[in-house]
Amino acid sequence: MKRFRTAGIAAIAAVMLLAVSLSAAVQGNYVEVRTADVWTGPCFANSQVGIEGRRAILAWHINRGEWHGAKLDGLSVLAVVRAKDNVGDPYHNPYPAKAIVIVDQRANAAQRAALVSFVQAMAGKLAQNVVRVDSAPIAMAFGSGTNRGHVSVIAGNLARIETRCLCSGDTICGNEMLYYPPLIKVSNAMAAYTLDEGFNGKGLGAVWNNTDERSAYVASFHA
């Protein structure tokens, strides 16, 4: 009887630990834009290798969860990346890369540190070398249903993203495909059309403004 009681207590403890783990998981919405097409034909993709695609903006909105003990519900964070080559090309080494992180202005000191750590864990080598951390008011809006590709991100006067769903009129060669996968591990990823994206901050030795490219992904994440 004692053995059964001990086993029952262990099972309850395991369930409780699982519940805590799930409640602490970080979940939310994600968008990325690059300076090269991701939904494209091979001929167009090959023409951009070594020329385009060295820069990217990755943005997360955390619906709920915590990271390293800091609760991050409702906060947002961006990573702006500049690499030595196309960050999506599997045949070339884009590293080293430099990144700046833009954290939600509402974050306290603990949350700010957690957001930077979260970005580095999610983006891996792309954000291994963080050269600057900025704070800004961040507004993100993600569409749903048939408008899921419609996303707006404004990080103060530092960075911005605006996307829409892809449509048949966006084809050029007729051989378009998902040529490059998302830069990080995500769920339910869909390619989107970049209406506008840009970075006007410091730390990367470059600023940029791009419009009208098939260069975005919209997704959800769970970490």
N, C-alpha and C positions, 0 to 999 in steps of 0.2 A: 504493500500500500504506500509505504514511504517513497519507494522508487517511482511509482506512478505520480505521486504528488510532486516530486522533484521535477519529473519530466514535464508535468503540466505547468509548473512555475517557469521552467525554461522556455516553453513554447510561448507563454504569455509575454515574457520578457523579449523574445525575438520579435513578436508582433509589434510590441511597443517601440522597439528600436527601429523597425522598418517604418512605422508611422512617423517617428521623429525625423528619419532620413528623408522621407518623401515630403514632409512639411518644410524641411529646410532646403530642399532643392530649389534652384533658381530657374524660373520659367518665364517666357515672354516672347516678344516679337523681334525680328531681325531684318535688316536690309543692308545690302552692300552695293556699291557702285565702283566701277573701275574705269580706267581710261583706255579700255579696249572692249570690243564686243564679246559677249559670252554666248549669245544666240546668233549664230552666223554660219556661213559656209566655209569650208576649209581654205578656199582660195583667199577669202578676205582675212581669215585668221592668220594665215601664213604671211600675208603682206604686212601685218602689224608686229610680227615678232622682231624684237630688237629695236623697235621704234616706239610702239605704244604699250600701254598696259603696265607701266612701272608704278603707277600711283593708284591708290584705292582708299575708299572711306567705308568703314564697317560701323554699323550703329545697332545698339541693343536697347530695347525698352523692357525693363524687368517688371512683369506684372506682379510677381510675388516670389518670396524666397529670401534666403540669407547666404552670405558668403563669409567664411572665417569669423562667424559669430555676429556679423553686422547685418541687420535686417535692411533689405534693399527694395522693398515694395514700392512701386511707382516711380523709381528712379531710372534715369537713362545715362548712357555713356557711349562715346564714339572713339574709334581708333582711326587716325589718318596716317597712311603708310606710304613710304616712298622706298622702292627697292631698286636694285641695279638692272633688273630685266623684268620682262612680263611676269607678273605674279601668278598667272594662271597656266603658264606653259610648262608641261611636265618634262620637256626635253632640254630645258635650260635651267641653270641655277640662278634664282632671283636674289639670292642672299649674298652679302648682308643687306638687311633692310633697316630703316629707321622709322620710328613711329612717335607720334604725339598722341596723348590721351586727353580727351575733353570730358570732364566729369560734370555731372549735374550740379548746378549751383546750390541746390537745396541740400546736398549731402554734407553731413558733418565730417569731422576729421576721420573717424573710424570708417564711415561709409565711403569716403573718398579713397582711403587706402584699399578697402575691399574692392571697390570698382576697378582700380588699376590692376590689382591682383587677378580679378575675374577676367579682364580683357587679356592679360598675358597668358592665362591658362587657356582661354578659348581660342585665341589667335596664334598661339605657338610662336614659331620663329618670326612671323610677321611683326609681332610686338615684343620680341625678346629685348630689343634695344630701344627702350623708351627714353627719348631725349628731352621730353618736356611734358608737363602735365598742366593743363589749363582748366579753369572753371568757368562755366557759362550757363545762362538759362537755356534749357533744351526743351523744345516742343516737338513731339512726335505724334503723327496721326497715321494709323494703319487702316486700310479699307478691309471689307469683308465680303464674302460671297463672290459674286461676279466682279466685284470691284477690289478684290484682294491685292491686285497689283498696284493700286493707287496708294502711294505713301508720301508723306511730307515730313521732312526733318529740318529743323532750324536750330543750330547751336550758336546762339548769339550772332555775332558778326564774323565768326570763325569758319563755319562750315554749313553746308546746306545740301539737301537731296530732295528731288521731286521726281516721282516715277508714275507710270500708268501701266495698264495691261498691254501686252503685245496684241497686235491684230494682223489680219492678212495683208493690210497695206504696208506693213513694216518689212516685208520681204524684198530682197534686192535680186538675189541670184536664183531663188527658188529652191536652193539646197540647204536652207538654214536648219540648224540642229543645235542642241545644247552642247556646244563645242567644249566649253570649260565648265567644270563643276563649281559649286560654291567654294569659297576660300576656307571655310571652317565647317565643322560637323553641325548640321542643322536638320530640321524635320520639315516635311511638306514644302520643299523649295520649289519656287516657280520663277522663271526668268521674267523680267519686266523691262519696259522701255524707259530710259532715262531722259526725262524732259529737261532737267537742269541739275547740275551738281557742281560744287566748287569748294575750294579751301582758300582762306585768306589769312591764315595765321602764320606764326613764326616757328622755327625749329627744324624745318625740313629743307630749307634752302630753295623753296619753290612755292608758288601759289598757282592756282589754276581755276578755270571756268570752262565747263563742257556742257553742251546741249545736244539733244537729239541723237542718242546712241542706244544701241540694244545691249546695254552693259550692266544691267542690274539683276539682283536676285532678292526676292522677298521670301521670308520663311519664318518658322517658329523655332525655338530652341529650348532645351532642357539640360541643365548641367548639375 
